[in-house]
Amino acid sequence: MICKKLLPCIALGLAASCATFPDAPNVALSAEEMIEAAYAGAPDVLVKRAVQDADQKLCSRPASEKLSSEEAERVTSSAKASMRYPSSGKLAGDWKAGEQLVSNAAGMRIRDGRIEQVNENGALCVNCHALDPKDLNVGNLGPALTGYGAQHGNSDAVIKYTYEKIYNAWAYYPCSNMPRLGHNGYLTPEQIAHVVAYPVDLQSPVNRK
């Protein structure tokens, strides 16, 4: 008898708990409030990085909410419109400068409550990609780029694609996990041109056997 009397109460309790469970919009709002609180008093350059633009909001939805074809087109169009190029017009720079950038993890780090003072932000491509075949400590989140120039060549089309992929990969793959290094202002167009040269230039270690 006691169990039978308790069952309705348990059912009501479960229903009440389900009714108060936060929905997706409220969860997202709570997350944004937590991030804002974590960045309290931080320099504007860091605070801005925690604010999602319209495209990022689309790409931050749960995996179950796939982009519609119209939304995907909106993301790629926006990414293409965001492209900025070096004032020189040269999209492939110095591969030796690029070599330094692809393995450089410096930039935008906070130490003792302040942004670490560095000369330039690093691209840290090796965190996700294999490049120089002699490097062993590389990431595998992205495809291996060893021999990139030897395989694909260094035509204007290849260089432009590589530059734009690094600047804002969403121009080709909506919501790609690759950082939008140029769009977010993390790297300058000139820095990106140097990064492009590293996998593209046939003299680079990337293309040596």
C-alpha positions in Angstrom: 0.0 0.0 0.0 2.8 2.4 0.9 4.5 1.9 -2.5 1.2 2.5 -4.3 0.7 5.7 -2.5 4.3 6.9 -3.2 4.1 6.3 -6.9 1.9 9.3 -7.8 4.2 11.5 -5.7 7.3 10.2 -7.4 5.7 10.7 -10.8 4.7 14.3 -9.9 8.2 15.0 -8.6 9.8 13.7 -11.9 7.4 15.8 -13.9 8.2 18.9 -11.9 11.9 18.3 -12.3 11.5 17.8 -16.1 9.4 20.9 -16.4 12.2 23.0 -14.8 15.1 21.5 -16.8 16.6 24.4 -18.8 16.0 24.4 -22.5 18.8 25.0 -25.1 18.4 28.8 -25.4 18.7 29.1 -21.6 21.7 26.8 -21.4 23.4 28.9 -24.1 22.5 32.1 -22.2 23.9 30.7 -19.0 27.1 29.7 -20.8 27.6 33.2 -22.2 27.0 34.7 -18.8 29.7 32.4 -17.3 32.2 33.4 -20.1 31.4 37.0 -19.5 32.0 36.7 -15.8 35.3 34.8 -16.5 36.5 37.7 -18.6 35.5 40.4 -16.2 38.1 43.2 -16.2 40.0 41.5 -19.1 41.3 43.7 -22.0 38.8 44.4 -24.8 40.7 42.4 -27.3 40.0 39.2 -25.2 36.5 40.1 -24.3 35.6 40.5 -28.0 36.8 37.0 -28.7 34.1 35.6 -26.3 31.3 37.3 -28.3 29.9 35.1 -31.0 29.1 36.7 -34.4 26.0 35.6 -36.3 27.9 32.8 -38.2 29.5 31.4 -35.0 26.1 31.3 -33.4 24.8 29.1 -36.3 27.8 26.9 -36.0 27.5 26.6 -32.2 24.2 24.9 -32.3 24.0 21.2 -31.2 25.2 18.7 -33.7 21.7 17.4 -34.1 20.6 20.8 -35.5 22.3 20.6 -38.9 22.7 23.6 -41.1 20.1 24.0 -43.8 21.3 24.6 -47.3 20.3 28.2 -47.0 22.2 28.6 -43.7 25.3 26.9 -45.1 25.2 29.3 -48.1 24.9 32.2 -45.7 28.0 31.1 -43.8 30.1 30.6 -46.9 29.0 33.9 -48.5 29.8 35.8 -45.3 33.2 34.1 -45.1 34.1 35.0 -48.6 33.0 38.6 -48.0 35.3 38.7 -44.9 38.5 38.0 -47.0 41.3 40.6 -46.8 44.6 40.3 -48.7 48.1 41.7 -48.2 48.5 45.2 -49.5 51.3 43.9 -51.7 48.9 41.6 -53.5 51.3 38.7 -52.9 49.5 35.8 -51.3 52.6 33.6 -50.7 55.4 35.3 -48.7 58.6 34.0 -47.1 58.5 30.3 -46.2 61.2 30.8 -43.6 59.0 33.3 -41.8 56.1 30.9 -42.2 58.1 28.1 -40.6 58.4 30.2 -37.4 54.7 31.0 -37.4 53.4 27.4 -37.9 55.2 26.2 -34.8 54.7 29.3 -32.6 52.2 29.0 -29.8 52.7 32.5 -28.5 50.0 35.2 -28.5 46.9 36.2 -26.6 47.9 34.2 -23.5 47.1 35.6 -20.1 49.8 35.5 -17.4 49.4 37.1 -14.0 46.2 38.6 -15.1 47.7 40.4 -18.2 48.1 39.6 -21.8 51.6 38.2 -22.5 53.6 40.7 -24.4 54.8 39.0 -27.7 55.9 40.5 -31.0 53.3 38.6 -33.0 50.7 35.9 -32.6 51.7 32.4 -33.7 49.6 30.2 -36.1 50.5 27.0 -34.3 49.5 24.9 -37.4 51.5 21.9 -36.0 48.9 21.6 -33.3 46.5 20.0 -35.8 48.6 19.2 -39.0 51.7 17.3 -39.9 54.0 19.5 -42.1 57.7 18.9 -42.0 58.2 15.1 -42.4 61.0 15.2 -39.8 58.7 16.6 -37.1 57.3 13.9 -34.8 55.5 16.0 -32.3 52.5 17.1 -34.5 48.7 17.0 -34.3 46.3 14.9 -36.2 43.1 16.8 -35.8 43.5 18.1 -39.4 44.8 16.4 -42.5 48.6 15.9 -42.9 50.1 18.6 -45.2 53.5 16.9 -45.7 54.4 17.3 -49.4 51.5 19.7 -50.0 53.3 21.8 -52.6 54.8 18.8 -54.3 51.4 17.2 -54.6 49.3 20.2 -55.5 51.8 22.6 -57.1 52.1 26.3 -56.5 49.8 27.8 -59.1 48.0 31.0 -58.4 44.8 29.0 -57.9 46.4 26.7 -55.3 48.0 29.7 -53.5 44.7 31.6 -53.4 42.8 28.6 -52.1 45.4 28.0 -49.4 45.4 31.6 -48.4 41.6 31.8 -48.1 41.4 28.5 -46.3 43.8 29.8 -43.6 42.2 33.2 -43.5 38.6 31.9 -43.1 38.1 28.2 -43.8 34.3 28.6 -43.6 34.4 30.0 -47.2 34.9 26.4 -48.3 33.6 24.3 -45.4 30.8 25.9 -43.3 31.5 25.6 -39.6 34.8 23.9 -40.1 36.8 23.3 -36.9 39.7 25.2 -38.4 40.2 28.6 -36.7 39.3 31.6 -38.7 42.8 33.1 -38.2 42.4 36.1 -40.5 38.7 36.8 -40.0 39.2 37.0 -36.2 42.2 39.3 -36.6 44.5 36.7 -34.9 46.9 36.8 -37.8 47.5 39.7 -40.3 47.2 39.1 -44.0 51.0 39.4 -44.3 51.5 36.7 -41.7 49.0 34.5 -43.4 50.9 34.9 -46.7 54.1 33.7 -44.9 52.1 30.7 -43.5 50.9 29.9 -47.0 54.5 29.9 -48.3 55.5 27.2 -45.9 53.5 24.3 -47.3 53.4 25.7 -50.9 57.1 26.7 -51.6 59.0 23.7 -53.1 62.1 24.8 -51.1 60.3 24.4 -47.8 61.1 21.4 -45.6 57.4 20.4 -46.1 58.2 19.4 -49.6 61.6 17.8 -49.1 61.9 14.0 -48.8 
